[in-house]
Amino acid sequence: MKKISVIIPVFNTAEFLSDSITSVLNQTYSNIELIIIDDGSTNEKVKEALYPYKTYSNVKIIYLNENKGVGYARNKGLDHATGEYIYFLDSDDLISSNTLKELISNINNSHYIFGNTIRIKNVDEIDEYPVQDLITKVKVNKAFNDLSILNCLLDSSWIKANNIIFNEDFHFYTDMSFIVNVLKEDITSSILVCQGAHYYSRLRNDPISNPSLLQMDTKIQAHDFLNLYINLKLKNHSNKIINEFLDNQLLKYYRKNHFNIFNDFEIYQNLIRAFDKMEDIKKQNNPFINIQITQLKRQNQKMFQVYNRLERILKDIKIALSGRTKFKIFLYKKLLTKLPLKKKTVVFESFLGKNYSDSPKNLYEYMLLNNKDFNFVWIFNERKRIPGNAKQIKRFSLKYYYYLATSKYWVSNSRMPLHLNKREGNIYLQTWHGTPLKKLVFDMNEVYSANPKYKEHFYKQSRRWDYLIAANKYSSDIFKRAFKFEKRMLEFGYPRNDVLHHPDKDLFSIKVKRKLNIPLDKKIITYAPTWRDDDFYAPGKYKFQLKLDLEKMKQTLGDEYVILLRMHYFIADNIDTSNFKDFVFNLSKYDDIADLYLISDILITDYSSVFFDYANLKRPILFYTYDLEKYRDTLRGFYIDMEKEVPGPLLKTTNEIINAIQNIDKVQAEFLPKYEAFYEKYCSWENGNASEKIVDEVFK
């Protein structure tokens, strides 16, 4: 068996290394040497991740003292390779167990053969792609369309004989020089592709904390791409195939990026030089690009910029005319944000316009009573009955964009749409919506929710926040790290919890029961579970299956209790409770959960942050954690040890829930020491005056 040298350059990718290395060591083809080049990683966890493999006889680990780039690291790997074949793998990607066997079995007398690359969000998707024994031939441009040499098995002696290496002078697009050298030594019209050799390219979900190479600075990328193109054109001017390949790559790169980066003067100068080296300007589908390229060839910067701006304007107008919402966004960005700012107007929104609730509600009602000179606007999906004379506007209506464009103050408990531009002078108070149990944003390694760009979008949206509210020191520390928040943290507790400390809270409770037609002679259990990141129909459409046996609970508890269901607002299902009339009340759409806290004798939850708030009342809490291991170890991970710290029992079945309720006094006594410690850590800032302190701070 001929040996395959697999080369993996590593730079600060500790969280992915185990998957990548294991995928190589588990290959069905056994004669493999694995060469790992640590390219000066600054993350100490990389050394920890590599440590278990130091004793493997077929693994070489080479540590570089400084980061010299992927091109240098791969060349260093080539220097140490002893195999008859070479294969490159990125440290955040992985391969199926049969990949190397498929490639080497089908390469025959060719100098190289490609496999099939599949993009994935996380490793759970791998089982979706079956093995296929199929060999095809593709054109050169298609094989190298992504300017990548990944998932390609190469003849090592041929590479070394022709001194085919990666360019070390540039940080980005170093594969391009390697590919050109491959084509120069092996001019062919078609390239072998083995469909059964699967390479899984991971979509990196954190371009902020730990970006992949192509998620980094786009201007530096442009400099490197254009200068590499120029250098390679000069070296290979007489080679028709290479010239055509390079010209196609230049046109493709320009089409993709010309709106975003080519206003930079230095890049523009490089662009002129690059297009000056192009052999033939092929007519593009976009007439503006044809004109722009002509102006570049003529070195007419003024006209190039005129046509570039004109194309951008017409594109924006075309998008605006494609739908009502897009037209409103166009007006918002181009017109409404240019209007004068209303310095005494405050816009409130709670849970994406679904509710009149939470901390925005409490802040509004405090200001209503104490700050008569402000004008108030509430954003709703549908009209609500609310106190005061606040203007109500429909979410995503033209008025919505008008008031967000012109109001000085925004108050919201969740993220506002990415396309909203916070203007100078605008103040954004983010109240947030809970004390975190589940790991948040930049404390999460993998993102299992519907949107793979969750971290990137969150970062952009949270840069607008001027103030952020924390209910306790624990939350404040986490928010600063997990949200990368560096502005003013308001450490006064949550306004939404003020009512839980109000001297008349028992009177409020009776009023709420009467309003909801809940029997005054029954005790109340509220079940408020969270959502699961992996349960979704489509982006923004989540689902949930109720695991409690309501029929059994009705039979055993129905004489003394009623149950209120409160599902997370992300959950799209409408749970049918028609068979449990007078026992189960589905209040998932009830505006303010604080009212439900007040009337509840017992709370049942799982990993929702509701128990941090409910603990202010010092009433019993039961945790229905039937999927604890999966949720903790796979989907999210927790900040606290639930087994040791939460102020109530962890229960797995409906029978355990029923038993705990029937013996609730005993359960409460058993967990009293934990409850007192929990209250001190998470509720001690809450004393009923958070709204007052925050209004005094923000609306001076």
C-alpha positions as CSV (number, residue, x, y, z in Angstrom):
1,M,0.0,0.0,0.0
2,K,1.3,3.4,-0.9
3,K,1.5,5.9,1.8
4,I,-0.7,9.1,2.0
5,S,0.6,12.1,3.8
6,V,-2.3,14.2,5.2
7,I,-1.2,17.8,6.0
8,I,-3.3,19.9,8.5
9,P,-2.2,23.5,9.2
10,V,-3.7,24.7,12.5
11,F,-4.3,28.2,13.8
12,N,-6.5,28.8,16.9
13,T,-9.1,26.1,15.9
14,A,-9.0,24.0,19.1
15,E,-12.7,23.4,19.2
16,F,-12.7,21.7,15.8
17,L,-9.4,19.8,16.0
18,S,-10.6,16.5,17.5
19,D,-13.2,16.1,14.7
20,S,-10.7,16.7,12.0
21,I,-7.9,14.5,13.4
22,T,-10.3,11.7,14.2
23,S,-11.7,11.7,10.7
24,V,-8.2,11.1,9.4
25,L,-7.2,8.4,11.9
26,N,-10.4,6.5,11.3
27,Q,-9.9,6.1,7.6
28,T,-10.5,2.7,6.1
29,Y,-7.2,3.2,4.2
30,S,-4.5,2.4,6.8
31,N,-1.2,3.5,5.4
32,I,-1.4,7.2,6.4
33,E,0.9,9.7,8.1
34,L,-0.7,12.7,9.6
35,I,1.4,15.9,9.7
36,I,-0.1,18.7,11.8
37,I,1.5,22.2,11.6
38,D,0.6,24.5,14.5
39,D,1.1,27.8,12.8
40,G,1.9,29.9,15.9
41,S,-1.5,29.5,17.6
42,T,-2.1,32.0,20.3
43,N,-4.9,29.9,21.9
44,E,-3.4,27.7,24.5
45,K,-6.3,25.2,24.0
46,V,-4.7,24.2,20.7
47,K,-1.8,22.6,22.5
48,E,-4.2,20.8,24.9
49,A,-6.2,19.5,21.9
50,L,-3.0,18.2,20.2
51,Y,-1.5,16.7,23.3
52,P,-3.3,13.3,23.1
53,Y,-1.9,12.6,19.6
54,K,1.8,13.2,20.5
55,T,2.4,9.5,21.1
56,Y,0.8,8.3,17.9
57,S,3.4,6.7,15.7
58,N,1.8,7.9,12.5
59,V,1.3,11.5,13.7
60,K,3.9,14.3,13.4
61,I,3.2,17.6,15.2
62,I,5.3,20.6,14.2
63,Y,5.1,23.8,16.2
64,L,5.9,27.1,14.6
65,N,7.0,30.0,16.8
66,E,4.9,32.6,15.0
67,N,2.0,32.7,12.6
68,K,3.4,32.7,9.1
69,G,0.2,31.9,7.2
70,V,-1.4,28.8,5.7
71,G,0.9,28.8,2.6
72,Y,4.0,28.6,4.7
73,A,2.5,26.0,7.0
74,R,1.5,23.8,4.1
75,N,4.9,24.1,2.5
76,K,6.4,23.1,5.9
77,G,4.1,20.1,5.8
78,L,5.4,19.2,2.3
79,D,9.0,19.3,3.6
80,H,8.2,16.7,6.2
81,A,5.9,14.5,4.1
82,T,7.2,11.0,3.2
83,G,4.2,9.6,1.5
84,E,3.8,8.8,-2.2
85,Y,0.6,11.0,-2.2
86,I,-0.3,14.3,-0.5
87,Y,-3.7,15.4,0.8
88,F,-4.5,18.7,2.4
89,L,-7.2,19.1,5.1
90,D,-8.2,22.3,6.9
91,S,-8.3,22.0,10.7
92,D,-12.0,22.9,11.0
93,D,-13.1,20.4,8.3
94,L,-13.3,16.6,8.2
95,I,-13.6,13.7,5.8
96,S,-15.7,10.6,5.6
97,S,-14.0,7.3,6.6
98,N,-13.8,6.1,3.0
99,T,-12.5,9.3,1.3
100,L,-8.7,8.5,1.0
101,K,-9.4,4.9,-0.1
102,E,-11.8,6.1,-2.8
103,L,-9.3,8.7,-4.1
104,I,-6.2,6.4,-4.2
105,S,-8.2,3.6,-5.7
106,N,-9.2,5.8,-8.7
107,I,-6.2,8.0,-9.3
108,N,-4.5,5.5,-11.6
109,N,-1.8,7.2,-13.6
110,S,-3.2,10.8,-13.1
111,H,-1.1,13.3,-11.1
112,Y,-4.1,14.3,-9.0
113,I,-7.8,13.5,-8.4
114,F,-10.5,15.5,-6.7
115,G,-13.3,14.3,-4.3
116,N,-16.7,15.7,-3.6
117,T,-16.9,18.7,-1.2
118,I,-20.0,19.2,0.9
119,R,-20.6,22.3,3.1
120,I,-22.0,21.6,6.5
121,K,-23.0,23.7,9.6
122,N,-22.1,21.0,12.1
123,V,-21.0,17.3,12.2
124,D,-24.6,16.0,12.8
125,E,-25.3,16.7,9.1
126,I,-22.8,14.2,7.9
127,D,-25.0,11.1,7.9
128,E,-27.3,12.8,5.3
129,Y,-24.7,12.2,2.5
130,P,-24.4,8.6,1.3
131,V,-21.3,7.2,-0.3
132,Q,-21.3,7.1,-4.1
133,D,-18.9,5.1,-6.3
134,L,-18.9,7.5,-9.3
135,I,-16.0,8.9,-11.3
136,T,-16.6,11.9,-13.5
137,K,-14.5,14.4,-15.5
138,V,-15.0,18.2,-15.2
139,K,-13.4,21.2,-16.9
140,V,-10.4,22.9,-15.3
141,N,-12.3,26.0,-14.3
142,K,-15.0,24.0,-12.6
143,A,-12.6,21.8,-10.6
144,F,-10.7,24.9,-9.3
145,N,-13.7,27.2,-9.2
146,D,-13.3,27.9,-5.5
147,L,-9.5,28.5,-5.8
148,S,-9.0,25.6,-3.4
149,I,-6.7,22.6,-3.5
150,L,-8.7,20.9,-0.7
151,N,-10.0,17.3,-1.2
152,C,-7.4,16.7,-3.9
153,L,-5.1,13.7,-3.7
154,L,-1.7,14.6,-5.4
155,D,1.2,12.6,-6.6
156,S,4.0,13.6,-4.1
157,S,7.0,12.9,-6.4
158,W,5.4,14.8,-9.2
159,I,4.8,17.8,-6.9
160,K,8.3,17.8,-5.6
161,A,10.0,17.2,-9.0
162,N,8.2,20.3,-10.4
163,N,8.7,22.4,-7.2
164,I,5.0,23.0,-6.8
165,I,4.5,25.0,-3.6
166,F,2.3,27.6,-2.0
167,N,3.0,31.3,-2.2
168,E,4.3,32.5,1.2
169,D,4.3,36.3,0.4
170,F,0.5,36.6,0.9
171,H,-1.9,35.7,3.6
172,F,-4.9,35.1,1.4
173,Y,-5.6,33.1,-1.8
174,T,-2.3,31.2,-1.5
175,D,-3.9,28.2,-3.2
176,M,-4.1,30.2,-6.4
177,S,-0.3,30.0,-7.0
178,F,-0.3,26.3,-6.2
179,I,-3.1,25.7,-8.6
180,V,-1.4,27.7,-11.4
181,N,1.8,25.7,-10.9
182,V,-0.3,22.4,-11.1
183,L,-1.9,23.5,-14.3
184,K,1.4,24.7,-15.8
185,E,2.9,21.2,-15.3
186,D,-0.2,19.2,-16.3
187,I,-2.1,21.1,-19.0
188,T,-5.4,19.1,-19.3
189,S,-8.9,19.8,-20.5
190,S,-10.6,17.7,-17.9
191,I,-10.0,16.6,-14.3
192,L,-11.0,13.4,-12.5
193,V,-13.5,13.8,-9.7
194,C,-14.5,10.9,-7.4
195,Q,-18.0,11.5,-6.0
196,G,-17.6,9.0,-3.2
197,A,-14.7,10.8,-1.6
198,H,-16.5,13.2,0.7
199,Y,-14.9,16.3,2.2
200,Y,-17.0,18.1,4.7
201,S,-16.3,21.9,4.7
202,R,-17.6,23.4,7.9
203,L,-19.4,26.7,7.8
204,R,-17.7,28.6,10.6
205,N,-20.4,30.3,12.7
206,D,-18.2,32.8,14.6
207,P,-16.6,35.3,12.2
208,I,-16.1,37.8,15.1
209,S,-14.1,35.9,17.7
210,N,-12.5,33.2,15.6
211,P,-13.0,33.8,11.9
212,S,-12.0,31.5,9.1
213,L,-9.4,32.9,6.6
214,L,-12.1,34.1,4.2
215,Q,-14.1,35.8,7.0
216,M,-11.3,38.2,7.7
217,D,-10.6,41.7,6.5
218,T,-12.0,42.0,2.9
219,K,-9.7,44.9,2.0
220,I,-6.6,42.9,2.8
221,Q,-8.1,40.0,0.9
222,A,-8.6,42.2,-2.2
223,H,-5.0,43.5,-2.0
224,D,-3.7,39.9,-1.9
225,F,-6.0,38.6,-4.6
226,L,-5.2,41.4,-7.1
227,N,-1.4,41.4,-6.5
228,L,-1.3,37.6,-6.8
229,Y,-3.2,37.8,-10.0
230,I,-0.8,40.3,-11.4
231,N,2.3,38.3,-10.3
232,L,0.9,35.1,-11.8
233,K,-0.1,36.8,-15.1
234,L,3.4,38.1,-15.5
235,K,5.0,34.7,-14.8
236,N,2.6,32.8,-17.1
237,H,1.9,35.3,-19.9
238,S,2.4,32.8,-22.7
239,N,0.3,30.0,-21.3
240,K,-3.2,30.2,-22.8
241,I,-5.0,27.9,-20.3
242,I,-3.5,29.6,-17.3
243,N,-4.3,33.0,-18.6
244,E,-7.9,32.0,-19.3
245,F,-8.2,30.5,-15.8
246,L,-6.8,33.6,-14.1
247,D,-9.0,36.0,-16.2
248,N,-12.1,34.0,-15.3
249,Q,-11.1,34.2,-11.6
250,L,-10.6,38.0,-11.8
251,L,-14.0,38.5,-13.4
252,K,-15.7,36.3,-10.9
253,Y,-14.0,38.1,-8.0
254,Y,-14.9,41.5,-9.4
255,R,-18.5,40.6,-10.0
256,K,-18.8,39.4,-6.4
257,N,-17.0,42.2,-4.6
258,H,-17.1,45.4,-6.7
259,F,-19.8,47.1,-4.6
260,N,-18.1,46.6,-1.2
261,I,-14.4,47.2,-1.5
262,F,-13.3,48.9,-4.7
263,N,-13.9,52.5,-3.4
264,D,-10.5,52.2,-1.7
265,F,-8.0,54.1,-3.8
266,E,-5.1,51.7,-3.3
267,I,-7.3,48.7,-4.2
268,Y,-8.5,50.7,-7.2
269,Q,-4.9,51.2,-8.4
270,N,-4.3,47.5,-8.1
271,L,-7.6,46.8,-10.0
272,I,-6.4,49.0,-12.9
273,R,-3.1,47.1,-13.0
274,A,-5.0,43.7,-12.9
275,F,-7.4,44.4,-15.7
276,D,-4.6,45.9,-17.7
277,K,-3.1,42.4,-17.6
278,M,-6.3,40.7,-18.8
279,E,-5.9,39.1,-22.2
280,D,-9.5,39.6,-23.4
281,I,-12.5,41.3,-21.8
282,K,-15.4,38.9,-22.3
283,K,-18.8,40.5,-22.4
284,Q,-20.6,40.2,-19.0
285,N,-24.3,39.8,-18.4
286,N,-24.2,43.0,-16.4
287,P,-23.7,46.0,-18.9
288,F,-22.5,48.2,-16.0
289,I,-19.6,45.8,-15.3
290,N,-18.6,46.0,-19.0
291,I,-18.5,49.8,-18.8
292,Q,-16.6,49.7,-15.5
293,I,-14.0,47.4,-16.9
294,T,-13.6,49.6,-20.0
295,Q,-13.0,52.6,-17.7
296,L,-10.5,50.6,-15.7
297,K,-8.6,49.7,-18.8
298,R,-8.6,53.4,-19.7
299,Q,-7.5,54.3,-16.2
300,N,-10.5,56.7,-15.9
301,Q,-11.1,56.7,-12.2
302,K,-13.8,59.4,-12.2
303,M,-16.1,57.6,-14.8
304,F,-15.4,54.2,-13.1
305,Q,-16.7,55.6,-9.8
306,V,-19.7,57.3,-11.6
307,Y,-20.8,54.0,-13.2
308,N,-20.1,52.1,-10.0
309,R,-22.3,54.4,-8.0
310,L,-25.0,54.4,-10.7
311,E,-25.1,50.6,-10.7
312,R,-25.4,50.6,-6.9
313,I,-28.3,53.1,-7.0
314,L,-30.2,51.3,-9.7
315,K,-29.7,48.0,-7.8
316,D,-31.0,49.5,-4.6
317,I,-34.1,50.8,-6.5
318,K,-34.6,47.4,-8.2
319,I,-34.6,45.7,-4.8
320,A,-36.9,48.4,-3.3
321,L,-39.4,47.9,-6.1
322,S,-39.4,44.1,-5.6
323,G,-41.7,44.2,-2.5
324,R,-43.5,46.5,0.0
325,T,-41.2,45.9,2.9
326,K,-38.1,46.4,0.8
327,F,-39.5,49.7,-0.5
328,K,-40.1,50.8,3.1
329,I,-36.5,49.8,4.0
330,F,-35.3,51.8,1.0
331,L,-37.2,54.9,2.2
332,Y,-36.0,54.4,5.8
333,K,-32.3,54.3,4.7
334,K,-32.4,57.0,2.0
335,L,-34.9,59.4,3.3
336,L,-36.4,58.9,6.8
337,T,-33.0,58.7,8.6
338,K,-32.2,62.2,7.2
339,L,-35.2,63.8,9.0
340,P,-34.6,65.7,12.3
341,L,-34.4,63.6,15.5
342,K,-37.3,63.9,17.9
343,K,-35.4,64.3,21.2
344,K,-38.5,63.6,23.5
345,T,-39.8,60.5,21.7
346,V,-39.4,57.0,23.1
347,V,-40.1,53.9,21.1
348,F,-40.9,50.6,23.0
349,E,-41.0,47.1,21.7
350,S,-41.4,43.8,23.6
351,F,-40.7,40.3,22.2
352,L,-40.7,41.4,18.5
353,G,-44.1,43.3,18.9
354,K,-46.0,40.2,20.2
355,N,-46.6,41.5,23.7
356,Y,-47.2,44.5,26.0
357,S,-45.0,43.0,28.6
358,D,-41.6,42.6,30.3
359,S,-39.2,45.4,31.3
360,P,-40.2,47.7,28.4
361,K,-43.8,47.7,29.9
362,N,-42.6,48.5,33.4
363,L,-40.3,51.3,32.2
364,Y,-43.1,52.8,30.1
365,E,-45.6,52.7,33.0
366,Y,-43.1,54.3,35.4
367,M,-42.3,57.0,32.8
368,L,-46.1,57.5,32.2
369,L,-46.6,58.4,35.8
370,N,-43.4,60.4,36.4
371,N,-42.2,61.9,33.1
372,K,-45.1,63.8,31.4
373,D,-43.0,65.6,28.9
374,F,-42.1,62.5,26.8
375,N,-44.0,61.2,23.8
376,F,-44.4,57.4,23.7
377,V,-44.7,55.0,20.8
378,W,-45.3,51.3,21.1
379,I,-44.6,48.7,18.3
380,F,-47.1,45.9,18.1
381,N,-48.1,43.2,15.6
382,E,-51.7,44.0,16.4
383,R,-53.4,46.7,18.5
384,K,-53.4,46.3,22.3
385,R,-55.3,47.8,25.2
386,I,-52.6,49.7,27.1
387,P,-52.6,52.5,29.7
388,G,-51.8,56.1,28.7
389,N,-52.0,57.7,25.3
390,A,-49.0,56.1,23.6
391,K,-49.1,56.0,19.8
392,Q,-49.4,52.4,18.6
393,I,-47.8,51.4,15.3
394,K,-47.8,48.2,13.5
395,R,-44.4,46.4,13.2
396,F,-42.9,46.8,9.7
397,S,-45.4,49.4,8.6
398,L,-44.2,52.7,7.1
399,K,-44.9,54.4,10.5
400,Y,-42.7,51.8,12.1
401,Y,-39.7,52.9,10.0
402,Y,-40.6,56.6,10.4
403,Y,-40.6,56.5,14.2
404,L,-37.5,54.3,14.5
405,A,-35.7,56.7,12.1
406,T,-36.7,59.9,14.0
407,S,-37.1,58.9,17.7
408,K,-34.1,59.6,20.0
409,Y,-34.8,56.6,22.3
410,W,-35.3,52.9,21.5
411,V,-36.3,50.5,24.3
412,S,-36.5,46.8,23.5
413,N,-36.0,43.4,25.2
414,S,-34.8,41.5,22.1
415,R,-32.8,42.2,19.0
416,M,-34.1,44.6,16.4
417,P,-33.8,43.9,12.7
418,L,-30.3,44.0,11.1
419,H,-31.3,46.5,8.4
420,L,-32.1,49.2,10.9
421,N,-29.4,51.9,11.0
422,K,-28.9,53.4,14.4
423,R,-28.1,57.1,13.7
424,E,-26.0,59.6,15.6
425,G,-27.8,60.9,18.6
426,N,-30.1,57.8,18.9
427,I,-30.0,56.1,22.3
428,Y,-30.8,52.4,22.5
429,L,-31.7,50.8,25.9
430,Q,-31.6,47.0,25.6
431,T,-33.4,45.5,28.6
432,W,-32.8,41.9,27.6
433,H,-35.3,39.2,28.7
434,G,-33.8,36.9,31.3
435,T,-31.0,35.7,33.5
436,P,-29.0,33.2,31.4
437,L,-28.9,29.5,32.3
438,K,-28.1,28.4,28.7
439,K,-24.9,29.5,27.1
440,L,-25.2,32.6,25.0
441,V,-23.8,33.7,21.6
442,F,-20.0,33.9,21.9
443,D,-19.9,31.4,24.7
444,M,-21.4,28.8,22.3
445,N,-19.1,26.7,20.2
446,E,-21.6,25.3,17.8
447,V,-24.9,27.0,16.7
448,Y,-27.7,24.4,16.2
449,S,-30.5,26.9,15.6
450,A,-32.0,27.7,12.2
451,N,-29.7,30.6,11.3
452,P,-26.0,29.7,10.8
453,K,-25.1,33.4,10.8
454,Y,-26.5,33.9,14.3
455,K,-23.3,35.1,15.9
456,E,-22.4,37.4,13.1
457,H,-25.9,39.0,13.1
458,F,-26.0,39.2,16.9
459,Y,-22.7,41.0,17.0
460,K,-23.8,43.6,14.4
461,Q,-27.2,44.1,16.2
462,S,-25.7,44.4,19.6
463,R,-23.2,47.1,18.6
464,R,-26.1,49.5,18.6
465,W,-26.9,49.0,22.3
466,D,-25.9,52.0,24.5
467,Y,-27.3,50.5,27.7
468,L,-27.9,46.9,28.8
469,I,-29.7,45.8,31.9
470,A,-28.5,43.0,34.2
471,A,-30.5,41.4,37.0
472,N,-27.5,40.3,39.0
473,K,-23.7,40.2,39.0
474,Y,-23.7,36.7,37.5
475,S,-25.6,38.0,34.5
476,S,-23.5,41.2,34.2
477,D,-20.3,39.2,33.9
478,I,-21.8,36.8,31.3
479,F,-23.3,39.6,29.2
480,K,-20.1,41.5,29.0
481,R,-18.3,38.4,27.7
482,A,-21.0,36.5,25.7
483,F,-22.3,39.7,24.0
484,K,-18.9,41.4,23.8
485,F,-20.7,44.3,25.4
486,E,-18.4,47.2,26.5
487,K,-20.8,50.1,27.0
488,R,-22.9,51.0,30.1
489,M,-24.3,48.0,32.1
490,L,-27.2,49.0,34.3
491,E,-26.9,46.8,37.4
492,F,-30.2,47.5,39.1
493,G,-32.2,44.4,38.6
494,Y,-35.0,43.9,36.0
495,P,-37.9,46.4,35.9
496,R,-40.2,43.5,35.0
497,N,-39.6,42.1,38.5
498,D,-40.5,45.2,40.4
499,V,-44.1,44.0,40.6
500,L,-42.9,40.8,42.4
501,H,-41.8,43.0,45.3
502,H,-44.8,45.3,45.3
503,P,-46.6,45.6,48.7
504,D,-50.0,45.0,47.0
505,K,-48.9,42.0,44.9
506,D,-51.5,39.7,46.6
507,L,-54.3,42.1,45.6
508,F,-52.9,42.2,42.1
509,S,-53.0,38.4,42.0
510,I,-56.7,38.2,42.8
511,K,-57.4,40.7,40.0
512,V,-55.4,38.6,37.5
513,K,-57.3,35.4,38.5
514,R,-60.6,37.1,37.9
515,K,-59.5,38.5,34.6
516,L,-58.5,35.1,33.4
517,N,-61.6,33.3,34.9
518,I,-59.4,31.0,36.9
519,P,-61.2,29.5,39.9
520,L,-60.2,31.3,43.1
521,D,-60.5,28.0,45.1
522,K,-57.9,26.2,43.1
523,K,-54.1,26.3,43.4
524,I,-52.2,27.1,40.3
525,I,-49.3,25.4,38.6
526,T,-47.6,27.2,35.7
527,Y,-45.6,25.1,33.2
528,A,-43.1,27.3,31.3
529,P,-40.6,25.4,29.2
530,T,-38.0,26.8,26.9
531,W,-37.5,26.0,23.2
532,R,-35.0,23.6,21.7
533,D,-32.4,24.9,19.3
534,D,-32.7,21.9,17.0
535,D,-36.5,21.8,16.8
536,F,-37.5,24.0,13.9
537,Y,-39.4,23.8,10.6
538,A,-37.5,26.7,8.9
539,P,-35.5,29.8,10.0
540,G,-37.6,31.5,12.6
541,K,-40.3,28.7,12.8
542,Y,-39.8,26.6,15.9
543,K,-41.7,23.6,17.2
544,F,-42.3,21.9,20.5
545,Q,-43.8,18.6,21.6
546,L,-45.5,18.7,25.1
547,K,-44.0,15.9,27.1
548,L,-46.2,16.2,30.2
549,D,-49.1,13.7,30.4
550,L,-51.9,16.2,31.0
551,E,-54.5,13.4,31.3
552,K,-52.7,11.7,34.1
553,M,-52.2,15.1,35.9
554,K,-55.9,15.9,35.6
555,Q,-56.9,12.6,37.1
556,T,-54.5,12.9,40.1
557,L,-54.4,16.7,40.7
558,G,-57.5,18.1,39.1
559,D,-59.5,18.5,42.3
560,E,-56.9,20.8,43.9
561,Y,-55.0,22.4,41.0
562,V,-55.2,23.9,37.6
563,I,-52.4,24.1,35.1
564,L,-51.3,27.2,33.1
565,L,-49.2,26.6,30.0
566,R,-46.7,29.2,29.0
567,M,-44.7,28.3,25.9
568,H,-41.6,30.3,24.8
569,Y,-42.5,32.9,22.2
570,F,-40.2,31.2,19.6
571,I,-42.4,28.1,19.6
572,A,-44.8,28.2,16.6
573,D,-47.1,25.3,17.6
574,N,-50.6,25.9,19.0
575,I,-51.0,23.2,21.6
576,D,-54.5,21.8,21.7
577,T,-55.9,21.8,25.3
578,S,-59.6,21.4,24.3
579,N,-59.8,18.0,26.1
580,F,-58.8,19.6,29.4
581,K,-61.3,22.3,29.9
582,D,-61.3,23.9,33.4
583,F,-58.0,22.2,34.2
584,V,-55.5,23.4,31.6
585,F,-55.3,27.0,30.5
586,N,-53.1,27.8,27.5
587,L,-51.8,31.3,28.2
588,S,-48.9,31.2,25.9
589,K,-50.1,34.3,24.2
590,Y,-51.0,36.2,27.4
591,D,-49.0,39.4,27.4
592,D,-47.1,39.5,30.7
593,I,-45.7,36.4,32.4
594,A,-45.2,38.4,35.5
595,D,-48.9,38.2,36.1
596,L,-48.7,34.4,35.9
597,Y,-45.9,34.4,38.4
598,L,-48.0,36.3,40.9
599,I,-50.9,33.9,40.7
600,S,-48.8,30.7,40.6
601,D,-48.3,28.5,43.7
602,I,-45.8,26.2,41.9
603,L,-43.6,26.7,38.8
604,I,-42.6,23.8,36.5
605,T,-39.9,24.7,34.0
606,D,-36.8,23.2,32.4
607,Y,-34.0,25.4,31.1
608,S,-35.9,28.6,30.7
609,S,-34.7,31.6,32.6
610,V,-38.2,32.0,34.2
611,F,-37.1,30.3,37.4
612,F,-34.6,33.1,38.1
613,D,-37.4,35.6,38.1
614,Y,-40.0,33.4,39.9
615,A,-37.5,32.8,42.7
616,N,-38.1,36.4,43.8
617,L,-41.4,35.1,45.2
618,K,-39.7,32.3,47.2
619,R,-42.3,29.8,46.0
620,P,-41.7,26.1,45.0
621,I,-40.0,25.3,41.6
622,L,-39.9,21.9,39.9
623,F,-37.6,21.2,37.0
624,Y,-38.9,18.9,34.3
625,T,-35.6,17.9,32.7
626,Y,-36.4,14.8,30.6
627,D,-33.7,15.7,28.0
628,L,-31.1,17.2,30.4
629,E,-28.1,15.3,29.0
630,K,-28.8,16.2,25.3
631,Y,-29.6,19.9,26.1
632,R,-26.7,20.4,28.4
633,D,-24.0,18.4,26.5
634,T,-25.1,18.9,22.8
635,L,-27.4,21.8,22.2
636,R,-26.4,24.6,24.5
637,G,-24.5,23.8,27.6
638,F,-25.2,25.6,30.9
639,Y,-23.5,28.2,32.9
640,I,-24.4,26.6,36.2
641,D,-24.5,23.0,37.5
642,M,-28.2,22.3,37.6
643,E,-27.7,19.2,39.7
644,K,-26.0,21.2,42.4
645,E,-27.4,24.7,42.3
646,V,-31.1,25.0,41.2
647,P,-33.6,25.5,44.0
648,G,-35.8,22.4,43.3
649,P,-35.7,18.8,42.2
650,L,-34.7,17.6,38.7
651,L,-37.5,15.3,37.5
652,K,-37.7,13.1,34.4
653,T,-41.2,11.8,34.2
654,T,-44.8,12.9,34.7
655,N,-45.1,10.5,37.6
656,E,-42.2,12.2,39.3
657,I,-43.8,15.6,38.7
658,I,-47.1,14.4,40.2
659,N,-45.4,12.9,43.3
660,A,-43.5,16.1,43.9
661,I,-46.6,18.2,43.7
662,Q,-48.5,15.9,46.1
663,N,-45.6,16.3,48.6
664,I,-44.8,19.9,47.8
665,D,-44.3,21.0,51.5
666,K,-41.7,18.2,52.0
667,V,-39.9,19.2,48.7
668,Q,-39.9,22.9,49.7
669,A,-38.4,22.1,53.1
670,E,-35.8,19.8,51.6
671,F,-34.6,22.5,49.2
672,L,-34.8,25.5,51.6
673,P,-31.0,25.8,52.1
674,K,-30.4,25.7,48.3
675,Y,-33.2,28.2,47.7
676,E,-31.8,30.7,50.2
677,A,-28.3,30.5,48.6
678,F,-29.9,30.8,45.1
679,Y,-31.9,33.8,46.1
680,E,-28.9,35.6,47.5
681,K,-26.9,35.1,44.4
682,Y,-29.5,35.8,41.7
683,C,-32.3,37.9,43.3
684,S,-30.6,40.2,45.9
685,W,-30.4,43.2,43.5
686,E,-34.2,43.0,43.1
687,N,-36.1,45.3,45.5
688,G,-38.9,46.8,43.5
689,N,-37.2,50.0,42.3
690,A,-35.3,49.0,39.1
691,S,-37.6,51.0,36.9
692,E,-36.9,54.2,38.8
693,K,-33.2,53.8,38.8
694,I,-33.0,53.0,35.1
695,V,-35.2,55.9,34.0
696,D,-33.1,58.3,36.1
697,E,-30.0,57.0,34.4
698,V,-31.0,56.8,30.8
699,F,-33.7,59.5,30.4
700,K,-31.9,62.3,32.2
